[in-house]
């Protein structure tokens, strides 16, 4: 009998040396492979991840020892140079009263002596924006609550050293860090998370890039607690796969994808004219983009389930995070995300900026916009609106000027500033528009004293630290009618307005007119300042410490083996 069957034409079939029995076994394996992967896939991923994490721990053990030695050495030198009384100075006491933990009877919690390493994942830590204020205030609060803990910042700002960064933090935000227990580890793969590196499939590309960047970070040092303060949720999932005993925390400024983004693709929807992707859901390409975004949203929801503790910066962000992560986190019995409003220098602004009849006489007919020169900040909208306002030639336009203050991160930001200057020139208002790049905190304070109106033009601004600064300084806010500025900040006080909302150029121009034409500006300024008291650094620290205590406690229990992994 022939070894193989013949084809109808009498030719031999290819059998690659596989017997019928072997074929049956192979087909059975292939048939059950999907079920096997479904049942064992996650466990297999975590098992392989654990092996890789163990490798990284061994690889970075030497650097960990070096960092601990360096911290101890710097601490001794700092005490000799400055004196131990520095920690008891007023500068530190401002935090100490509300950063001592949640133990009863005013006593510090048992874990006050915890001396582990907290890794802060913030690749753009030297950018100088509101997100960076959150980072530095969080580190300062962590230092006060756990004086022996080491704060590691994973950053891609390789062109600046530790001293320069700490000086900038003090100069830009007036936040004094304790230098010995802050260490910067420099990443070499930051370009992977730049939007310019992913001209197509940007959301997926940047998320993949964050995995590469996180691996870069873990290759430098494995932390005891890992906190992302920039919105790279995928890096936290990666941490969980690699290190089962490392608790993770996220401070979410803006969801990577939101239901508003999905709806903005539809030109007929309420948000179809807003955002950088407005109305791009038309045609086959648009349909493909919508499917891609929906799939990414599902993956983003799964990733959010892996994070131990989640904080958001506003009720708007919380709503979107809950809509994406909430059902999954509830199913897996994860803690509910909570709002921890960003820290704003409200108390300092109240001291530095006078709001009175006397100061009212010193205010200029100036509109102030404090924001990084990023595309989503929508500076073009404000410049165009200001031009329309000036075109009315009403009494309110007399001597009116627009002041744009913001940090410039890279060449892309510099190009945007250049384009804005060209726009002002084309609109014939260049003499009425001023640019102040990378302004210091004293310079910002001066403009907060001088300006009359504070402006925000971003659609769905996640929070709006600059808007709170306007209010704390007594400026009348004119903000985009969306996001945090609408829902959390520029709200009524005792039934009376604290500012104005607008969406279109015409609405902004009209709001500028209203704000500068108010008969009793001082009354609105005082209401705005009262409203800003909800967003003090003290309130932020209380919320931050409450979450960090949960992470520290989880870390202690994981190390002691009291909970499973």
VEXMIFI-524787 format. One record per residue (C-alpha): y, z, x; residue in three letters. Coordinates in steps of 0.05 Angstrom, whole numbers, m for minus. Example, Ala and Ser with C-alpha at 12.3 -4.5 7.8 and 13.67 -1.06 7.14 Angstrom:
% residues 2
R    north       up     east   code
R      m90      156      246    ALA
R      m21      143      273    SER
***
This chain:
% residues 565
R    north       up     east   code
R        0        0        0    UNK
R       69      m16       26    UNK
R      112       40       52    UNK
R      169       19        7    UNK
R      178      m18      m57    UNK
R      200      m91      m55    UNK
R      260     m122      m88    UNK
R      248     m175     m142    UNK
R      258     m229      m89    UNK
R      205     m197      m46    UNK
R      253     m169        6    UNK
R      247      m98       31    UNK
R      297      m46        6    UNK
R      335       m5       57    UNK
R      309       66       58    UNK
R      341       92      122    UNK
R      275      127      139    UNK
R      282      173       79    UNK
R      219      186       38    UNK
R      222      191      m38    UNK
R      212      266      m33    UNK
R      269      274       14    UNK
R      312      231      m32    UNK
R      297      278      m90    UNK
R      316      339      m48    UNK
R      381      305      m24    UNK
R      401      285      m95    UNK
R      386      355     m120    UNK
R      431      386      m66    UNK
R      487      337      m83    UNK
R      479      351     m157    UNK
R      484      427     m149    UNK
R      538      424      m95    UNK
R      597      427     m144    UNK
R      567      488     m178    UNK
R      553      520     m111    UNK
R      624      509      m87    UNK
R      651      536     m153    UNK
R      611      600     m147    UNK
R      614      611      m72    UNK
R      676      570      m52    UNK
R      727      627      m55    UNK
R      680      675      m19    UNK
R      666      622       34    UNK
R      740      610       44    UNK
R      754      684       53    UNK
R      695      692       99    UNK
R      717      635      144    UNK
R      789      659      139    UNK
R      768      729      160    UNK
R      735      701      222    UNK
R      798      662      239    UNK
R      841      723      225    UNK
R      797      765      272    UNK
R      808      713      326    UNK
R      883      716      316    UNK
R      883      792      320    UNK
R      846      791      386    UNK
R      891      735      412    UNK
R      955      774      396    UNK
R      931      844      414    UNK
R      964      839      483    UNK
R     1031      819      454    UNK
R     1026      875      402    UNK
R     1018      925      458    UNK
R     1077      895      496    UNK
R     1122      898      435    UNK
R     1104      971      422    UNK
R     1119      988      495    UNK
R     1185      950      492    UNK
R     1207      985      428    UNK
R     1193     1053      459    UNK
R     1231     1034      522    UNK
R     1290     1006      483    UNK
R     1292     1068      439    UNK
R     1297     1114      500    UNK
R     1351     1071      531    UNK
R     1389     1068      466    UNK
R     1387     1144      459    UNK
R     1412     1153      530    UNK
R     1468     1102      521    UNK
R     1492     1117      451    UNK
R     1464     1186      437    UNK
R     1420     1211      382    UNK
R     1481     1228      340    UNK
R     1488     1154      324    UNK
R     1432     1160      274    UNK
R     1470     1216      240    UNK
R     1536     1178      238    UNK
R     1570     1158      174    UNK
R     1546     1087      186    UNK
R     1474     1108      176    UNK
R     1487     1163      125    UNK
R     1511     1111       75    UNK
R     1438     1089       68    UNK
R     1403     1155       83    UNK
R     1420     1188       17    UNK
R     1381     1138      m24    UNK
R     1330     1111       25    UNK
R     1287     1173       35    UNK
R     1231     1154      m12    UNK
R     1209     1178      m80    UNK
R     1177     1245      m64    UNK
R     1192     1302     m112    UNK
R     1244     1356     m101    UNK
R     1283     1312      m53    UNK
R     1231     1317        2    UNK
R     1211     1257       42    UNK
R     1145     1226       25    UNK
R     1084     1241       67    UNK
R     1084     1171       96    UNK
R     1154     1179      126    UNK
R     1121     1180      194    UNK
R     1087     1113      184    UNK
R     1097     1072      247    UNK
R     1066     1006      230    UNK
R     1094      935      238    UNK
R     1129      900      180    UNK
R     1133      825      190    UNK
R     1192      790      156    UNK
R     1180      716      148    UNK
R     1250      685      149    UNK
R     1251      622      192    UNK
R     1326      612      181    UNK
R     1349      684      193    UNK
R     1414      664      227    UNK
R     1439      619      170    UNK
R     1490      670      145    UNK
R     1479      661       70    UNK
R     1462      707       13    UNK
R     1388      704       27    UNK
R     1402      730       97    UNK
R     1443      788       70    UNK
R     1380      808       31    UNK
R     1338      804       95    UNK
R     1384      847      136    UNK
R     1396      898       82    UNK
R     1321      903       71    UNK
R     1309      914      145    UNK
R     1363      967      149    UNK
R     1334     1003       88    UNK
R     1264      998      118    UNK
R     1289     1027      184    UNK
R     1320     1086      148    UNK
R     1260     1100      104    UNK
R     1209     1093      161    UNK
R     1247     1106      227    UNK
R     1184     1096      268    UNK
R     1165     1029      236    UNK
R     1176      965      275    UNK
R     1210      907      239    UNK
R     1189      838      265    UNK
R     1229      777      244    UNK
R     1193      710      250    UNK
R     1249      660      260    UNK
R     1258      589      282    UNK
R     1329      601      309    UNK
R     1307      592      381    UNK
R     1378      578      406    UNK
R     1402      650      396    UNK
R     1378      714      425    UNK
R     1369      783      394    UNK
R     1437      809      414    UNK
R     1473      748      385    UNK
R     1436      753      319    UNK
R     1449      827      311    UNK
R     1523      817      328    UNK
R     1527      761      276    UNK
R     1495      806      224    UNK
R     1548      859      237    UNK
R     1605      809      239    UNK
R     1583      768      178    UNK
R     1554      821      132    UNK
R     1580      887      162    UNK
R     1507      911      166    UNK
R     1490      953      227    UNK
R     1417      948      247    UNK
R     1381      996      294    UNK
R     1367      948      352    UNK
R     1307      982      385    UNK
R     1261      974      326    UNK
R     1279      902      310    UNK
R     1242      847      346    UNK
R     1249      772      339    UNK
R     1190      725      349    UNK
R     1210      652      356    UNK
R     1172      598      318    UNK
R     1164      528      347    UNK
R     1143      491      284    UNK
R     1202      502      237    UNK
R     1213      428      229    UNK
R     1150      427      186    UNK
R     1188      461      128    UNK
R     1250      417      132    UNK
R     1259      372       72    UNK
R     1278      316      120    UNK
R     1208      319      149    UNK
R     1178      302       82    UNK
R     1217      244       50    UNK
R     1161      236        0    UNK
R     1121      290      m36    UNK
R     1172      340      m10    UNK
R     1147      401      m50    UNK
R     1076      393      m26    UNK
R     1097      374       44    UNK
R     1142      435       53    UNK
R     1086      479       25    UNK
R     1037      450       75    UNK
R     1091      459      128    UNK
R     1097      533      110    UNK
R     1023      541      124    UNK
R     1032      511      193    UNK
R     1093      555      204    UNK
R     1057      618      181    UNK
R      999      602      228    UNK
R     1051      596      283    UNK
R     1076      665      264    UNK
R     1007      697      261    UNK
R      990      665      328    UNK
R     1048      706      357    UNK
R     1032      773      323    UNK
R      991      799      265    UNK
R     1034      848      224    UNK
R     1010      908      184    UNK
R     1051      886      124    UNK
R     1076      815      113    UNK
R     1138      801       72    UNK
R     1167      733       56    UNK
R     1241      734       40    UNK
R     1253      658       37    UNK
R     1206      633      m17    UNK
R     1146      608       23    UNK
R     1093      633      m26    UNK
R     1037      592        7    UNK
R     1047      631       72    UNK
R     1030      696       35    UNK
R      966      666        7    UNK
R      947      644       77    UNK
R      960      715      102    UNK
R      913      743       49    UNK
R      858      694       69    UNK
R      864      710      143    UNK
R      878      785      140    UNK
R      846      821       81    UNK
R      877      888      100    UNK
R      949      864      106    UNK
R      989      876       41    UNK
R     1038      821       23    UNK
R     1105      823      m12    UNK
R     1153      769      m36    UNK
R     1227      770      m50    UNK
R     1237      707      m91    UNK
R     1307      678      m92    UNK
R     1287      614     m127    UNK
R     1219      590     m151    UNK
R     1193      530     m112    UNK
R     1183      495     m179    UNK
R     1206      516     m248    UNK
R     1200      494     m320    UNK
R     1273      473     m316    UNK
R     1256      426     m259    UNK
R     1199      396     m299    UNK
R     1242      385     m360    UNK
R     1300      356     m319    UNK
R     1257      294     m305    UNK
R     1264      276     m379    UNK
R     1332      244     m388    UNK
R     1331      262     m462    UNK
R     1320      336     m450    UNK
R     1374      390     m449    UNK
R     1369      392     m372    UNK
R     1360      317     m363    UNK
R     1429      310     m331    UNK
R     1424      370     m284    UNK
R     1397      379     m214    UNK
R     1382      330     m158    UNK
R     1322      301     m196    UNK
R     1357      293     m263    UNK
R     1328      238     m306    UNK
R     1278      214     m254    UNK
R     1219      216     m301    UNK
R     1229      144     m325    UNK
R     1177       89     m314    UNK
R     1111       91     m279    UNK
R     1140      124     m217    UNK
R     1172      177     m260    UNK
R     1107      190     m297    UNK
R     1071      197     m231    UNK
R     1124      246     m206    UNK
R     1117      287     m270    UNK
R     1041      291     m261    UNK
R     1049      309     m188    UNK
R     1099      365     m206    UNK
R     1054      392     m261    UNK
R      994      395     m214    UNK
R     1037      428     m161    UNK
R     1062      479     m212    UNK
R      989      498     m228    UNK
R      974      507     m154    UNK
R     1038      548     m145    UNK
R     1015      592     m202    UNK
R      948      605     m168    UNK
R      982      621     m102    UNK
R     1028      671     m136    UNK
R      967      711     m158    UNK
R      950      728      m86    UNK
R     1014      767      m72    UNK
R     1010      842      m78    UNK
R     1082      857      m97    UNK
R     1135      809     m123    UNK
R     1210      820     m129    UNK
R     1260      770     m158    UNK
R     1335      768     m149    UNK
R     1355      757     m222    UNK
R     1330      757     m293    UNK
R     1333      681     m291    UNK
R     1285      678     m231    UNK
R     1241      732     m263    UNK
R     1234      691     m326    UNK
R     1211      629     m289    UNK
R     1165      669     m243    UNK
R     1133      703     m303    UNK
R     1123      637     m338    UNK
R     1086      610     m277    UNK
R     1053      671     m246    UNK
R     1052      720     m303    UNK
R      988      700     m339    UNK
R      948      694     m274    UNK
R      974      760     m246    UNK
R      958      795     m311    UNK
R      887      767     m312    UNK
R      875      791     m241    UNK
R      909      858     m255    UNK
R      965      848     m205    UNK
R     1031      887     m212    UNK
R     1085      855     m254    UNK
R     1143      822     m217    UNK
R     1208      860     m221    UNK
R     1282      846     m213    UNK
R     1315      876     m151    UNK
R     1386      851     m151    UNK
R     1410      828      m82    UNK
R     1456      876      m44    UNK
R     1529      860      m49    UNK
R     1584      895      m10    UNK
R     1615      921      m75    UNK
R     1636      989      m47    UNK
R     1667      958       15    UNK
R     1704      906      m26    UNK
R     1731      960      m71    UNK
R     1759      995       m9    UNK
R     1783      932       27    UNK
R     1812      892      m31    UNK
R     1865      924      m75    UNK
R     1868      906     m149    UNK
R     1934      930     m177    UNK
R     2001      907     m202    UNK
R     2026      909     m130    UNK
R     1968      866     m103    UNK
R     1976      818     m161    UNK
R     2043      796     m132    UNK
R     2008      778      m67    UNK
R     1955      733      m98    UNK
R     1963      658      m87    UNK
R     1948      601     m134    UNK
R     1883      590      m96    UNK
R     1812      575     m120    UNK
R     1758      601      m73    UNK
R     1687      574      m67    UNK
R     1641      613      m19    UNK
R     1575      576      m10    UNK
R     1532      545       44    UNK
R     1544      470       49    UNK
R     1477      451       18    UNK
R     1469      394      m33    UNK
R     1449      440      m90    UNK
R     1514      479      m84    UNK
R     1547      419     m115    UNK
R     1613      420      m76    UNK
R     1627      349     m100    UNK
R     1631      373     m172    UNK
R     1682      425     m154    UNK
R     1725      378     m112    UNK
R     1724      325     m168    UNK
R     1740      378     m220    UNK
R     1798      404     m178    UNK
R     1826      334     m172    UNK
R     1823      327     m248    UNK
R     1858      394     m256    UNK
R     1914      373     m208    UNK
R     1922      307     m245    UNK
R     1945      345     m307    UNK
R     2007      368     m269    UNK
R     2012      429     m313    UNK
R     2052      490     m290    UNK
R     1985      522     m267    UNK
R     1976      466     m215    UNK
R     2039      485     m177    UNK
R     2019      502     m105    UNK
R     1946      505     m126    UNK
R     1894      496      m71    UNK
R     1819      496      m63    UNK
R     1789      538       m7    UNK
R     1717      521       13    UNK
R     1683      573       56    UNK
R     1611      567       79    UNK
R     1562      566      137    UNK
R     1536      503      169    UNK
R     1462      506      188    UNK
R     1449      438      218    UNK
R     1472      366      225    UNK
R     1456      352      152    UNK
R     1505      406      131    UNK
R     1557      380      180    UNK
R     1549      311      149    UNK
R     1561      339       79    UNK
R     1625      373      102    UNK
R     1648      306      131    UNK
R     1632      272       65    UNK
R     1671      325       27    UNK
R     1731      314       72    UNK
R     1727      239       58    UNK
R     1722      253      m17    UNK
R     1784      297      m15    UNK
R     1820      242       22    UNK
R     1798      188      m28    UNK
R     1821      231      m86    UNK
R     1888      241      m50    UNK
R     1882      317      m51    UNK
R     1865      329       23    UNK
R     1929      371       31    UNK
R     1905      416      m25    UNK
R     1834      428        1    UNK
R     1818      473       61    UNK
R     1752      481       97    UNK
R     1732      545      134    UNK
R     1664      537      168    UNK
R     1622      596      190    UNK
R     1677      644      172    UNK
R     1672      716      195    UNK
R     1670      774      146    UNK
R     1743      794      161    UNK
R     1765      723      147    UNK
R     1727      722       81    UNK
R     1758      789       62    UNK
R     1827      761       74    UNK
R     1815      703       27    UNK
R     1785      749      m25    UNK
R     1852      786      m23    UNK
R     1894      724      m27    UNK
R     1857      679      m77    UNK
R     1863      685     m152    UNK
R     1801      649     m177    UNK
R     1729      648     m151    UNK
R     1687      585     m164    UNK
R     1612      570     m167    UNK
R     1586      499     m182    UNK
R     1511      503     m172    UNK
R     1466      487     m231    UNK
R     1415      543     m242    UNK
R     1441      585     m184    UNK
R     1385      636     m178    UNK
R     1433      695     m172    UNK
R     1501      685     m139    UNK
R     1520      738      m88    UNK
R     1586      702      m77    UNK
R     1602      708     m151    UNK
R     1592      784     m149    UNK
R     1637      786      m87    UNK
R     1690      750     m128    UNK
R     1685      801     m183    UNK
R     1684      861     m136    UNK
R     1747      834     m104    UNK
R     1780      823     m171    UNK
R     1777      748     m173    UNK
R     1771      712     m239    UNK
R     1705      674     m237    UNK
R     1695      603     m261    UNK
R     1621      589     m255    UNK
R     1568      539     m276    UNK
R     1542      554     m345    UNK
R     1470      567     m322    UNK
R     1425      612     m281    UNK
R     1444      680     m254    UNK
R     1520      672     m257    UNK
R     1514      660     m332    UNK
R     1458      708     m349    UNK
R     1468      766     m302    UNK
R     1538      766     m271    UNK
R     1595      735     m310    UNK
R     1581      772     m374    UNK
R     1625      810     m423    UNK
R     1649      881     m413    UNK
R     1660      918     m478    UNK
R     1662      851     m514    UNK
R     1714      820     m469    UNK
R     1705      764     m418    UNK
R     1703      774     m343    UNK
R     1708      699     m327    UNK
R     1694      629     m351    UNK
R     1633      583     m355    UNK
R     1633      507     m347    UNK
R     1585      449     m336    UNK
R     1623      383     m330    UNK
R     1683      362     m289    UNK
R     1727      364     m350    UNK
R     1702      434     m369    UNK
R     1714      460     m298    UNK
R     1784      430     m296    UNK
R     1800      463     m363    UNK
R     1772      530     m339    UNK
R     1815      526     m276    UNK
R     1875      516     m322    UNK
R     1855      575     m366    UNK
R     1842      622     m307    UNK
R     1908      606     m272    UNK
R     1947      609     m337    UNK
R     1924      677     m362    UNK
R     1982      722     m382    UNK
R     1945      785     m364    UNK
R     1904      767     m303    UNK
R     1901      839     m279    UNK
R     1863      862     m341    UNK
R     1808      811     m329    UNK
R     1805      827     m255    UNK
R     1793      900     m271    UNK
R     1738      883     m320    UNK
R     1706      838     m268    UNK
R     1707      894     m216    UNK
R     1676      942     m266    UNK
R     1621      891     m280    UNK
R     1605      884     m206    UNK
R     1585      957     m199    UNK
R     1515      938     m223    UNK
R     1501      902     m158    UNK
R     1514      953     m103    UNK
R     1473      960      m39    UNK
R     1451     1028      m63    UNK
R     1416      997     m124    UNK
R     1383      944      m80    UNK
R     1357      996      m31    UNK
R     1327     1038      m87    UNK
R     1289      978     m114    UNK
R     1268      953      m45    UNK
R     1242     1021      m22    UNK
R     1203     1031      m86    UNK
R     1165      966      m73    UNK
R     1157      978        2    UNK
R     1127     1047      m12    UNK
R     1073     1013      m53    UNK
R     1058      965        4    UNK
R     1057     1020       56    UNK
R     1011     1062       12    UNK
R      965     1002        1    UNK
R      963      990       76    UNK
R      945     1062       90    UNK
R      889     1060       38    UNK
R      862      994       63    UNK
R      859     1019      134    UNK
R      823     1082      112    UNK
R      774     1039       73    UNK
R      788     1071        6    UNK
R      796     1005      m30    UNK
R      755      942      m26    UNK
R      779      877        4    UNK
***
